[in-house]
Amino acid sequence: MGACRDCQELTDVEQAIETVINQFHCYAVKGQKEYLTPNEMRELVVQKLPHLGKVRCVGPLDEKIECMGDPDEAKLEFGEYWDMMGDAAKGSVGPVNRNPPGLGERGISV
């Protein structure tokens, strides 16, 4: 995204990805480190993902945070954070409709 970023605006998807990355670094920077503790992850979820409490994914996300270990000592590195955000995103949407309205099962107009 680096060089192209200077000459073009980011798409909505690229902006969303950049936001997810920046939030990790924002919360990890508090201790000048490259990981989050379970408490920091929980703080991030509460502050930046408040609507997750209204959907079915918050339970599994909370369970994953609980399973990380000591709330102040365990380390959640970026890859694990990314996976958790992906799981949260998958859990926050309903079934994906792979065919736009008006198209049949194989994408053929009906």
Order of alpha helices (4+ residues) and beta strands (2+ residues): alpha-alpha-beta-alpha-alpha-beta-alpha
